[in-house]
Amino acid sequence: MFAQPIPVNWEDPSLEVITQTVMKKYCSLIHGQLALEAVLDLKRRNSSTAADVEEVRCDVFQGAFEFAGGGGFGAKDYPTGERAGDYNLRYLIAAALLDDQLGPAQLEEARIQAPDAQALPMRVEIRPDERFSARYPHELSARVTIRTKDQRVFVKEQNGYEGGLTNPMCWERTVDKFHWLAEAFADEELRGGIIGAVERLDTSELSDLTDLLAQVQPIAMFPIAHPGIQCPFVLPCGSGNGNGHFLCLGPEFEPPRFSTGGQRLTGQRSWV
C-alpha cells in the first residue's frame, strides 16, 4: 500500500505473529487511535467542551490522511452511516469532543446524523505531515492542535497509542474495555464469570468459556453506566503509586502545559 513493502515469511508456521497484534482502545480505524487519544487527553486535561472549540487541526502520516482525512479515498465532509463515520477522522475527532468518548454509540447512524455531529467536523482540518509519514509504519504519530473561542491553544504530539505495539494494552485496561462494550448485553455476574474463564483458559475446558458466552444477550438488555474509557486509567488495586491506585500509563504520557494566555509551555514528563 502506497509503495511500501509488506514482508511475509510464508515458510514460518509459528504463532509469533500474535506478538504483532494490536488492540483498539476506541471504536475507530487504527489510524485514528492516536489522534483520538490526544484529543480526549487535551479535552479532559483542560476541562474543555465542544462548545469551547473554534477549530481543530490534526496532522497525521500520509496513509491516515489518504484513508480517513480527505485524501485519495475521497472527501470527508458529511458522513451518513457507521462505515462513513468510522473512516472519517474529522467526524471521529468531533464526536470525541462532543461526547467525551468514542464507542459504539458514536457510530450509530442517528448520532452521526445529529446536527451537532454534522456541524463540528466542519471545524476540523486534517493535514499530512512529512515527518510523521517518514516514521510510518514503524511508528504512528499525530499532532492535535485545538484552538478555543477565547483564543487558548492546546497542542499535543502523540507517538503511538495505548494498545499499539510499543504500548500494549494492560490486562486491567482490557477488562475495563470489556465491561464498557459488554455492559448492555451481560449483567455484572456474567461479565465477571467470562473474565475469570478467560484468565483460566490455559488450565480449564474451552466449554467453560463458551457456555458463559452463550448466555450473552444478542440485543441490549441492561442499563449502561460505564462512562467510556478514561485516560489515565486508574485501578483501585492497593498498589502502584503508594496511594492505593495503579495508574496504567504509557511511555508517551506527557501532560502539556499552557499559560493562561494560550501560549504553549514546555511539557514536563510525569512518572508515577
Secondary structure, 3 states (H helix, E strand, C coil): CCCCCCCCCCCCCCCHHHHHCCCCCCCCCHHHHHHHHHHHHHHHHCCCCHHHEEEEEEEECHHHHHHHCCCCCCCCCCCCCHHHHHCCHHHHHHHHHHHCCCCHHHHCHHHHCCHHHHHHHHHEEEEECHHHHHHCCCCCEEEEEEEECCCCEEEEEEECCCCECCECCCHHHHHHHHHHHHCCCCCHHHHHHHHHHHHCCCCCCHHHHHHHHCCCCCCCCCCCCCCCCCCCEEECCCCCCCCCCEEECCCCCCCCEECCCCCEECCCCCCC
